[in-house]
Amino acid sequence: MKKDEIVPDYRLDMQGEPCPYPAVNALETMKDLKKGEILEVISDCPQSINNIPADAKNHGYEVLEVDSSGPTIKYVIRK
């Protein structure tokens, strides 16, 4: 699957929220998704790049993309 083909089912905008809130809220939101659904998380907390992918993997979710090329970090996670 190419990056361009990934269409998230849901978006969680956590800009302006300090860590650990982006990671905590991402995991809470993932619980409500059906298997196979995709969540896009947007964060501007620099530490989230350490927390969100690791937490997602630890809970059995698949991290499809981490894009830190812009002013925010985008995470794309599949349940």
Secondary structure, 3 states (H helix, E strand, C coil): CCHHHCCCCEEEECCCCCCCHHHHHHHHHHHHCCCCCEEEEEECCCCHHHHHHHHHHHCCCEEEEEECCCCCEEEEEEC
